[in-house]
């Protein structure tokens, strides 16, 4: 967000430069001496105008060049000085000079602002000193150099403010992600408790009923051996089912209560991708990405991430008619990123979550809700592809690591 704000400010500064250069260009050309002076001034007008236009229109592409090479801004300043000498400090071109230290402060910080404010102020003073008949007193001559210093300070302050805002935003996102993970773990524990009640308790109740039936049959005057055998087998099956359900639920609880236990999301994702190909016949490939290892993910969070990835593959098979599915996962920067792409028909134009919810299609809606429950961001669409659908899931690593683990 802060980068976008800085880009917008830089683009506006170059837009202002464009307007001022266009207004002052006639004066610069008329005041230039005939011959090579006019040609040189004309070249300076075209160069500064086109440079400002290119940076105003496509800052995202050419702005990084200006960021890496401060000499480009210095060369632009010298071309602007040539126009200022020709047009005079009383024209609107003088206000272009204020933009230079402002841009330097936004792009390079306070050091760049100091250098370019000093350079631009010196140029303005030299232009005033070179006038044959100066019409301003020294106080007025120092007005524009002073404004350059102020503009540089403003640009540097805005840059620092945006960067601090970005740091605060990232910290807030981290806190929100951790809170979301905590809530997800609590919700998962509540789910396990409900499953304990709804599955194990009911199975044990069935065991009790079957045992009561067995006791009644065994105590009858005329005992039926076949009926007793069937009821005994029913008791045994029910008891084994209750034991299996208890072991599964207790294993989940033990993994979540032990901070050393976690899920290897990449291994699980690779297994689910292979299983998807086996079940559906759709070729699905898994490839790990990123430069760093993925830390163990809490089971409650991993379950949501893996469910979203599985749902994305199933949606592709049911609705997209793809010829292949590509699954990528890995750490990129401070994010755990999982991507599921299929080359199928893609989503219908104009699809939105509210429309899907009203139509009773809860697959994508559920994926978005699952992502929000663990503090992850999900994007569903074509992405950078020309066709098909990509489901991209990004989870801050701070949400799955403790503060001591996150400290290098």
Protein Blocks (a to p, Z undefined) as FASTA:
>chain_A
ZZmmmmmmmmmmmmmmmmmmmmmmmmmmmmpcghjllmmmmmmmmmmmmmmmmmmmmmml
mmmmmmmmmmlmmmmmmmmmmmmmmnopkbmklmmmmmmmmmmmmmnommlmmmmmmmmm
mmmmmmmmmpmbacbdfklmmmmmmmmmmmmmmmmmmmmmmmmmmmmmmmmmmmmmmmmm
mmmmmmmmmmmmmmmmmmmmmmmmmmmmmmmmmmmmmmpmbdcfklmmmmmmmmmmmmmm
mmmmmmmmmmmmmmmmpmkbccdfklmmmmmmmmmmmmnopacddddedjbdcddddfkl
mmmmmmmmmmmmmmmmmmnopabdcdddddehjaccdddddfbebpaehiafklmmmnop
aklmmmmmmmmmnopacdddjkjafgdjdddddddfklmccfklmpZZ
